[in-house]
């Protein structure tokens, strides 16, 4: 048995970053050699020195939806909070509702001045709901007008500029949370990376909330991952295969890029091909990595699947040692926090 407790660490609450860096690339960067566990304190601008001509940097271009809606049940006047997770089919969505116990099948909720309505169609095992929206006009425009950015619960501060909870390359709407390792990239720094002879490659994985939740089961093997939709284009796959063939590294930005690439490489016996679908891959110690050679990642919640993912690459002792170093050196943690480069 692999115990969830093995991936716990002590984090002082004041190290949880509440606001984004004004200058994205000015965040700190902890560089780790995954074979030796050696650590080096740098700044994210220095990432350019860690990348070699011929490498490929892979980024998730998903865009976070203003996925939190506040509505009223017309029959009782009761308030409901709805958090969009996955658009499963047409106007049908998997959501979390609060208070959930009052959201039975058939419950109707009205948002805004009534331009958007929803009906609960199914109760789900994990406590979520399936709902179907009814509206006139373009759904995404209505959502932009009525919805709020779904910041994680550990961020208590109000966000002045919602764009700070998007990457600079966010393009494909569909996520309930941001691929936060990408927050550190700026357009200027990406241009410098390109100028050095490094390929920039984009894929899409729409991030659900399940990824970030701490594991509640005592045995890691008992944890069930939520599914998330991913897409890799023909052009992106061709670029990545060319990089590999020429001896370059695939450097993933964030765990969402890792999960997409490793899902596809697992499906196609180590090859990267154009593909789309749903993944619930759980990368944990014992997993054999197939596509990614190095990666950028933030500092993750104790006992989360993301700490386990990183530990599968670095070894558990190395990652816990790195996290202790980050705590001692007062790094900033979680979504708006500092970054690691694991090579």
C-alpha positions in Angstrom: 0.0 0.0 0.0 1.2 3.5 -0.8 0.0 5.8 2.0 -1.5 9.2 1.2 0.2 10.4 4.4 3.6 9.8 2.8 2.9 12.9 0.6 2.0 15.3 3.4 4.2 18.2 4.4 3.9 21.1 6.8 3.0 24.5 5.2 2.7 27.7 7.1 -0.5 29.4 6.0 1.2 32.7 5.4 3.2 31.1 2.5 0.0 30.6 0.4 0.2 33.3 -2.2 -3.0 35.4 -2.2 -2.3 37.7 -5.1 -0.5 37.2 -8.4 2.9 38.8 -9.2 2.5 42.1 -11.1 5.6 41.0 -13.2 4.8 37.4 -13.9 8.4 36.3 -14.7 9.8 37.9 -11.5 8.5 35.0 -9.4 11.1 32.7 -7.9 12.3 29.5 -9.5 13.6 26.5 -7.6 15.6 24.3 -10.0 16.0 20.7 -9.2 18.1 18.0 -10.7 15.7 15.0 -10.3 18.5 12.4 -10.4 20.6 13.9 -7.6 18.0 16.0 -5.8 20.4 19.0 -6.0 18.6 22.4 -5.6 19.3 25.9 -6.9 17.5 29.1 -6.1 16.8 31.3 -9.2 14.2 33.7 -10.7 11.8 32.6 -13.4 13.5 34.9 -15.9 16.5 32.4 -15.6 14.4 29.6 -17.2 16.0 30.7 -20.5 19.3 29.5 -19.2 17.8 26.1 -18.4 16.5 25.5 -21.9 18.6 24.3 -24.8 18.3 25.1 -28.6 16.3 22.2 -30.0 14.1 21.7 -27.0 10.3 22.1 -27.1 8.4 24.0 -24.4 4.8 22.6 -24.2 2.0 24.8 -22.9 -1.7 24.3 -22.2 -3.7 27.0 -24.0 -7.0 26.4 -22.2 -8.9 29.4 -21.0 -10.7 29.6 -17.6 -14.4 30.1 -17.8 -16.1 32.6 -15.5 -17.5 29.4 -14.2 -19.1 30.4 -10.9 -22.8 31.4 -11.2 -25.2 32.7 -8.6 -28.9 31.9 -9.2 -32.3 31.7 -7.6 -34.8 28.9 -7.5 -38.1 30.5 -8.8 -40.3 28.1 -6.8 -38.8 28.8 -3.4 -36.7 31.9 -3.8 -33.7 29.9 -2.4 -30.2 30.8 -3.6 -28.0 28.4 -5.4 -24.3 28.6 -6.3 -23.3 26.7 -9.5 -19.7 25.9 -10.5 -19.3 24.6 -14.0 -16.9 21.6 -14.3 -17.3 19.9 -17.7 -19.4 20.6 -20.8 -20.3 17.0 -21.6 -22.8 17.5 -24.4 -24.4 20.5 -26.1 -25.9 22.5 -23.3 -25.4 19.8 -20.7 -22.8 20.4 -18.0 -21.3 18.6 -15.0 -21.4 21.0 -12.1 -21.1 21.4 -8.3 -24.0 23.1 -6.6 -24.3 24.7 -3.2 -26.4 23.9 -1.2 -26.4 20.5 -3.0 -29.0 18.7 -0.9 -31.7 21.0 -2.2 -30.7 20.5 -5.8 -32.8 17.5 -6.7 -33.5 16.3 -10.2 -36.0 18.7 -11.8 -34.9 21.7 -9.8 -34.8 24.9 -11.8 -32.4 27.8 -11.2 -32.6 31.2 -12.9 -29.5 33.5 -13.3 -29.4 37.2 -13.9 -32.6 38.7 -15.2 -33.7 35.3 -16.5 -31.6 35.2 -19.7 -30.0 32.0 -18.4 -31.9 29.1 -16.8 -30.8 25.6 -15.7 -32.6 22.4 -14.8 -30.9 19.6 -12.8 -31.1 16.4 -14.9 -29.0 13.9 -12.8 -27.4 13.5 -9.4 -23.8 12.2 -9.6 -21.8 9.8 -7.3 -19.3 12.4 -6.2 -22.0 14.9 -5.1 -22.1 16.9 -8.3 -25.0 17.3 -10.7 -25.7 17.3 -14.4 -27.7 20.3 -15.5 -29.1 21.5 -18.8 -29.0 25.2 -19.6 -31.7 27.1 -21.5 -31.0 30.5 -23.0 -31.4 32.8 -26.0 -28.3 34.0 -27.7 -24.7 32.9 -27.4 -23.9 30.9 -24.3 -20.3 32.1 -23.8 -21.3 35.7 -24.1 -24.0 35.2 -21.4 -21.5 33.4 -19.2 -19.0 36.2 -19.5 -21.7 38.7 -18.4 -23.0 36.7 -15.5 -20.2 34.4 -14.3 -17.3 35.0 -11.9 -13.8 33.7 -12.1 -13.7 30.5 -9.9 -10.6 31.2 -7.7 -9.5 28.3 -5.5 -10.9 28.4 -1.9 -7.4 29.1 -0.4 -7.3 32.4 -2.1 -9.2 34.9 0.1 -8.3 38.1 -1.7 -10.5 39.5 -4.5 -8.8 39.6 -7.9 -8.7 43.1 -9.3 -8.0 41.9 -12.9 -9.6 38.6 -13.9 -7.0 38.2 -16.7 -4.3 37.6 -14.0 -6.0 34.2 -13.5 -5.3 33.4 -17.1 -2.1 32.5 -18.9 -0.9 35.1 -21.5 -1.6 32.4 -24.2 -5.1 31.3 -22.9 -7.2 30.7 -26.0 -9.6 27.7 -25.8 -12.4 28.3 -23.3 -13.3 25.3 -21.1 -11.5 25.2 -17.7 -12.8 25.4 -14.2 -9.3 26.2 -12.9 -6.2 27.7 -14.5 -3.1 25.7 -15.5 -1.1 27.8 -13.0 2.5 26.8 -14.0 1.9 28.9 -17.1 1.3 32.1 -15.1 5.0 32.8 -15.1 5.4 33.1 -18.8 5.3 36.5 -20.5 5.0 37.2 -24.2 8.5 38.8 -24.0 10.1 35.8 -22.4 8.4 33.3 -24.8 9.8 35.4 -27.7 13.3 35.1 -26.1 12.8 31.3 -25.8 11.9 31.1 -29.5 14.8 33.3 -30.5 17.1 30.8 -28.8 16.0 28.1 -31.1 13.4 26.4 -28.8 10.1 25.3 -30.2 6.8 26.6 -28.6 4.1 23.9 -28.7 0.5 24.3 -27.5 -2.0 21.6 -26.5 -5.4 21.9 -24.7 -6.5 20.2 -21.5 -9.6 21.7 -19.9 -8.8 21.6 -16.2 -11.5 20.3 -13.8 -11.4 20.8 -10.0 -10.7 17.2 -9.2 -7.1 17.6 -10.1 -6.4 19.9 -7.2 -8.3 18.2 -4.4 -6.3 16.5 -1.6 -6.7 12.7 -1.7 -9.1 11.6 1.0 -8.5 7.9 0.8 -5.7 6.4 3.1 -4.4 4.2 0.3 -3.4 6.2 -2.8 -4.5 3.2 -5.0 -8.1 3.8 -3.9 -8.3 7.4 -5.2 -10.4 7.9 -8.4 -9.4 10.7 -10.7 -11.9 12.9 -12.5 -11.9 12.9 -16.3 -10.7 16.0 -18.3 -10.9 16.7 -22.0 -7.6 17.0 -24.0 -6.6 17.7 -27.5 -3.2 17.6 -29.4 -3.1 18.7 -33.0 -1.3 17.0 -35.9 1.1 20.0 -36.2 1.9 19.9 -32.5 2.5 16.1 -32.5 4.8 16.4 -35.6 6.9 19.1 -33.9 7.3 17.1 -30.7 8.3 14.0 -32.6 10.8 15.9 -34.6 12.3 17.4 -31.4 12.6 13.9 -29.9 14.2 12.5 -33.1 16.8 15.3 -33.1 17.8 14.7 -29.4 15.9 17.7 -27.9 13.9 17.6 -24.7 10.1 17.9 -24.3 9.7 20.4 -21.5 6.2 20.5 -20.2 4.7 23.6 -18.6 2.6 22.3 -15.7 1.0 19.1 -14.7 -1.9 19.5 -17.2 0.6 19.4 -20.1 2.3 16.4 -18.5 -0.9 14.5 -18.1 -2.0 15.2 -21.7 1.4 14.1 -23.2 1.7 11.0 -21.0 -1.9 10.0 -21.7 -1.2 10.1 -25.5 2.2 8.4 -25.2 0.6 5.6 -23.0 -2.2 5.1 -25.6 0.2 4.9 -28.5 3.0 2.8 -27.0 5.4 5.7 -26.4 4.5 7.7 -29.6 2.9 11.1 -29.7 0.1 11.4 -32.2 -2.7 13.8 -32.9 -5.5 12.8 -30.5 -8.4 14.1 -28.4 -10.6 12.6 -25.7 -11.0 12.3 -22.0 -8.2 11.4 -19.6 -8.3 10.3 -16.0 -4.6 9.3 -15.9 -3.2 9.1 -12.4 0.6 9.6 -12.4 2.1 8.4 -9.1 5.3 6.8 -7.9 5.9 3.6 -9.9 4.7 5.2 -13.2 7.1 4.9 -16.1 7.4 8.3 -17.9 7.2 8.1 -21.7 7.1 11.5 -23.2 8.2 14.4 -20.9 11.9 15.0 -20.2 11.7 18.0 -17.9 9.0 20.3 -16.6 7.9 23.6 -14.9 5.4 23.3 -12.1 4.2 25.2 -9.1 4.2 24.1 -5.4 1.1 21.9 -4.8 -1.2 21.1 -1.9 -0.1 18.5 0.6 -1.4 15.0 -0.1 -2.7 16.1 -3.6 -2.4 13.9 -6.7 -0.1 16.7 -8.1 2.5 16.2 -5.4 2.3 12.5 -6.2 2.8 13.2 -9.9 6.0 15.2 -9.3 7.2 12.5 -6.8 6.9 9.9 -9.5 9.5 11.8 -11.5 11.8 13.0 -8.7 11.4 10.3 -6.1 9.4 11.0 -2.9 12.4 12.0 -0.7 13.7 14.5 -3.3 10.4 16.3 -3.7 9.7 16.5 0.1 13.2 17.8 0.6 12.6 20.4 -2.1 9.3 21.5 -0.5 11.0 21.8 2.9 13.7 24.0 1.3 11.0 26.1 -0.3 9.2 26.5 3.1 12.5 27.4 4.8 13.4 29.9 2.1 9.8 31.4 2.2 8.8 30.6 -1.4 5.2 31.4 -2.3 2.9 28.4 -2.7 0.0 27.2 -4.8 -1.8 29.0 -7.7 -0.3 32.5 -7.5 3.0 31.2 -6.0 6.5 30.5 -7.3 7.7 27.8 -9.7 10.0 24.8 -9.8 11.9 23.6 -12.8 12.5 19.8 -12.6 15.2 18.5 -15.0 
